[in-house]
Amino acid sequence: MTVPGLPMAVPSRDLPTRVRVHEVGARDGLQNEKATVPTEVKAEFIRRLAEAGLTTIEATSFVHPKWVPQLADAEALFPMVADLPVALPVLVPNERGLDRALGLGARRVAVFASATESFAKANLNRTVDEALAMFEPVVSRAKAASVHVRGYLSMCFGDPWEGAVPIPQVVKVCRALLDMGCDELSLGDTIGVATPGHVVALLAALDEAGVPPTALGVHFHDTYGQALANTLAALQQGATTVDASAGGLGGCPYAKSATGNLATEDLVWMLRGLGIDTGIDLGRLVATSTWMAAQLGRPSPSRTVRALSHEDTEEH
């Protein structure tokens, strides 16, 4: 399945030696499926991802089933994977979601904010400031329970209603989330419009505002084919955490122009070529995504999965 000796590793001095992949396929990926994936299949997917070497696997979301019916089985799923020796973050939209997560023993949670008013209204039915006020008791209670908190920030590079998003606006909300107590932030290119220069400018502005790249994860969508280029730009700025989705599953249910998370396999292939360690077994990861694609009844959109599993070749 993998090609011996390829890609050839050619390290660069301006890049980190190790990157942590924050795997979002089981949550961000599967929540966008039209059909509901059986709980047992989700659990097996997470187990296979762990066996492939992923150390952080976002498991599910404790959101009201009315909003994300595909993840309505969070209470059933989490205990099925809680024994895995990996970090299993879960999304919590409010204090009720936090209560549900803590009740099952979750040790890592994430809140989901927006850099723009339009998306905050569409996604949370609140203004940006109202959403931050809602998250404040969630974060403080989680920290009081010694739970790690990640702050997702959507629309960092562009908004389908507002267009370009001013960098100071993004910095302001990032600063608020960190001041609130978040341990790390994930910068979301929700509709996939970022380009490398924009990535460099935002990370530099955040660093100047006291938000170092080591406190950040980057979450790029490949809508315009820029996800890997943007990731490389972020790594050159010092980022060491990259969000990705096995097999390229997922987008955003509240942004119709959002298509496709960065595929974990495509990311790992690039990182291997740069001599950057991830601890991930690419062959096992490809096999996992090929298996999941079969469960979903369609081929994986990941180019690396297709190349290494020969999905696009015909037998002669």
C-alpha positions in Angstrom: 0.0 0.0 0.0 2.9 2.4 0.8 5.8 3.0 -1.5 9.2 2.1 0.0 11.5 5.1 0.4 8.8 7.6 -0.7 8.4 10.4 -0.2 12.1 11.2 0.2 12.6 13.2 3.4 14.3 16.5 2.8 14.2 18.5 6.1 14.1 22.3 6.2 15.7 24.3 9.0 12.8 26.7 9.3 10.3 24.0 10.2 9.4 22.1 13.4 10.8 18.6 13.8 7.5 17.2 15.1 3.8 18.1 14.5 0.8 17.0 16.4 -2.1 16.1 14.2 -5.5 16.9 15.8 -7.7 14.4 14.1 -11.3 15.7 13.5 -12.8 13.1 11.2 -14.9 11.3 13.8 -16.6 14.5 14.8 -16.2 17.2 12.2 -16.2 14.7 9.4 -19.1 12.5 10.4 -21.4 15.3 11.6 -21.6 16.3 7.9 -22.8 13.0 6.6 -26.4 12.9 5.4 -26.9 9.5 6.7 -26.3 8.6 10.4 -23.3 6.4 10.9 -24.0 3.5 13.4 -22.4 4.1 16.8 -20.4 0.8 16.5 -18.9 2.0 13.2 -17.9 5.3 14.8 -16.2 3.5 17.7 -14.3 1.2 15.4 -13.2 4.2 13.3 -11.8 5.9 16.4 -10.1 2.7 17.5 -8.5 2.2 14.1 -7.3 5.8 14.0 -5.7 5.3 17.4 -4.0 2.1 16.2 -2.6 4.1 13.2 -0.8 6.4 15.7 -3.1 9.4 16.0 -2.7 10.7 19.6 -5.5 13.3 19.6 -8.8 12.2 18.1 -11.9 14.4 18.5 -14.5 11.9 19.4 -18.0 13.5 19.3 -20.0 16.6 20.2 -22.4 17.1 23.1 -24.7 19.3 21.1 -28.5 19.0 21.2 -29.5 16.3 18.7 -31.9 18.8 17.0 -28.8 20.7 15.7 -26.5 17.8 14.9 -28.5 14.6 14.7 -25.6 12.7 13.3 -23.9 12.9 16.7 -26.9 12.3 18.9 -25.3 9.1 20.2 -22.5 10.9 22.1 -23.5 9.3 25.4 -23.4 5.9 23.9 -20.2 6.4 21.9 -17.9 8.0 24.4 -17.8 5.1 26.9 -17.0 2.7 24.0 -13.7 4.5 23.3 -12.8 6.0 26.7 -10.3 3.3 27.4 -8.1 4.2 24.5 -4.6 5.6 25.4 -5.2 8.8 23.4 -6.6 12.2 24.0 -10.3 12.3 23.1 -11.6 15.9 23.0 -15.3 16.5 22.7 -17.2 19.6 21.6 -19.4 21.3 24.2 -21.6 24.2 23.2 -22.8 25.3 26.6 -22.9 24.3 30.3 -25.4 21.5 29.6 -23.1 20.0 27.1 -20.2 20.3 29.6 -22.3 18.5 32.2 -22.9 15.7 29.9 -19.2 15.4 28.9 -17.9 15.6 32.5 -20.5 13.0 33.6 -18.9 10.5 31.2 -15.3 11.4 32.3 -14.2 13.6 29.4 -10.9 15.3 30.2 -10.7 17.5 27.1 -13.4 19.7 25.8 -13.7 22.4 23.1 -15.9 25.4 22.6 -16.8 26.8 19.2 -16.7 30.6 18.7 -16.8 32.8 15.6 -14.7 35.7 14.5 -17.7 37.3 12.7 -21.1 38.5 13.7 -22.9 36.8 10.7 -21.6 33.4 11.5 -22.1 33.7 15.2 -25.8 34.5 14.4 -26.1 31.6 12.0 -24.3 29.1 14.1 -25.0 30.1 17.7 -28.0 32.6 17.3 -25.9 35.1 19.3 -23.6 38.0 18.7 -19.9 37.4 19.1 -19.9 39.0 22.5 -23.0 37.0 23.6 -21.3 33.8 22.5 -18.2 34.6 24.5 -20.3 35.4 27.5 -22.0 32.0 27.1 -18.6 30.2 27.0 -17.1 31.9 30.0 -18.8 29.7 32.7 -18.2 26.7 30.5 -14.4 27.4 30.3 -14.1 28.4 34.0 -16.0 25.3 35.2 -13.9 23.0 32.9 -10.6 24.5 34.2 -11.8 24.2 37.8 -12.2 20.4 37.0 -8.7 20.4 35.5 -10.1 19.7 32.1 -8.1 20.9 29.0 -10.1 23.4 26.9 -9.6 24.1 23.2 -11.2 27.2 21.7 -12.3 26.8 18.1 -12.6 30.1 16.1 -14.5 30.0 12.8 -14.3 32.4 9.9 -10.7 33.6 10.6 -9.9 34.2 7.0 -13.2 35.0 5.3 -16.9 34.9 5.8 -19.6 33.9 3.2 -21.8 36.9 4.2 -19.2 39.5 5.3 -16.4 38.7 2.9 -12.9 39.5 4.1 -12.4 39.4 7.9 -10.0 42.1 9.3 -7.1 40.6 11.1 -7.5 42.8 14.2 -11.0 41.4 14.6 -9.7 37.9 14.7 -6.9 38.8 17.1 -9.5 40.4 19.4 -11.6 37.2 19.7 -8.5 35.0 20.0 -7.2 37.2 22.9 -10.6 37.0 24.6 -10.7 33.2 24.4 -7.2 32.9 25.8 -8.0 35.4 28.6 -11.0 33.4 29.4 -8.8 30.4 30.1 -8.6 28.3 26.9 -5.5 26.2 26.8 -5.2 26.3 23.0 -7.0 27.9 20.0 -7.8 26.4 16.6 -7.9 29.0 13.8 -10.6 27.9 11.3 -10.5 28.7 7.6 -14.2 27.6 7.5 -14.9 28.3 3.8 -11.4 27.6 2.6 -10.5 31.0 1.3 -7.1 31.6 3.1 -3.9 31.9 1.2 -0.3 31.6 2.6 0.4 35.4 2.9 -2.8 35.8 4.8 -1.8 33.0 7.1 1.6 34.5 7.8 0.0 37.9 8.5 -2.5 36.6 10.9 -0.1 34.4 12.9 2.4 37.3 13.1 -0.3 39.7 14.4 -1.4 37.1 16.9 2.2 36.6 18.1 2.5 40.4 18.6 -0.7 40.3 20.6 0.8 37.7 23.0 -0.8 34.7 21.3 2.3 32.5 20.3 2.1 30.0 17.5 2.7 27.2 20.1 -0.8 28.0 21.5 -2.4 27.6 18.1 -3.8 24.8 16.0 -4.6 25.6 12.3 -7.7 24.2 10.6 -7.8 24.6 6.9 -10.4 23.5 4.4 -9.3 22.7 0.8 -12.2 24.4 -1.0 -9.8 26.3 -3.3 -6.9 23.7 -3.1 -4.9 25.9 -0.6 -5.0 23.7 2.5 -1.5 22.2 2.3 0.1 25.5 1.2 -1.5 27.3 4.1 -0.4 24.6 6.5 3.2 24.9 5.3 3.0 28.7 5.8 1.7 28.2 9.4 4.5 25.7 10.1 7.1 28.2 8.9 5.6 30.7 11.4 6.1 28.2 14.3 2.7 26.4 14.5 3.1 22.7 15.6 -0.5 21.6 15.7 -2.5 20.9 12.6 -6.2 19.8 12.4 -7.0 17.3 9.7 -9.7 14.7 8.9 -9.0 11.1 8.0 -9.9 10.6 4.3 -10.8 14.3 4.0 -14.2 13.9 5.6 -16.3 16.9 6.6 -16.8 20.6 6.1 -19.2 22.8 8.0 -23.0 22.3 8.2 -23.7 26.0 8.7 -21.5 27.3 5.8 -22.8 26.0 2.5 -19.6 26.9 0.6 -17.4 24.9 3.0 -16.1 21.7 1.4 -13.6 19.2 2.7 -11.3 19.4 5.6 -7.6 18.8 4.9 -7.2 15.1 4.6 -4.9 13.6 7.3 -3.2 11.4 4.8 -2.3 14.3 2.5 -0.9 16.2 5.4 1.1 13.2 6.7 2.6 12.6 3.2 3.8 16.3 3.0 5.1 16.2 6.6 7.0 12.9 5.9 8.6 14.6 2.8 9.7 17.5 5.0 11.3 15.1 7.6 8.7 16.1 10.2 7.7 13.4 12.7 4.0 12.7 13.5 4.1 9.2 14.9 1.5 8.2 12.4 1.6 4.9 10.4 0.5 6.2 7.0 -0.2 2.7 5.7 -2.6 1.9 8.6 -4.2 5.3 8.3 -4.9 4.8 4.6 -6.3 1.4 5.3 -8.6 3.0 8.0 -9.9 5.7 5.6 -10.4 3.1 2.8 -12.5 1.1 5.3 -14.5 4.1 6.4 -15.1 5.1 2.8 -16.6 1.6 2.2 -18.9 2.1 5.2 -20.1 5.4 3.7 -20.5 3.9 0.3 -18.2 6.2 -1.6 -14.5 6.7 -2.4 -12.3 8.9 -0.2 -11.6 12.3 -1.6 -8.1 12.2 -0.3 -5.6 12.1 -3.1 -3.0 10.2 -1.0 -5.6 7.6 0.0 -6.5 7.1 -3.7 -2.9 6.9 -4.7 -1.8 4.5 -2.1 -4.8 2.3 -2.1 -5.0 2.3 -6.0 -8.6 3.4 -5.9 -8.2 5.3 -9.2 -6.4 2.5 -11.0 -7.9 -0.3 -13.0 -6.7 -3.8 -13.1 -5.5 -5.0 -16.6 
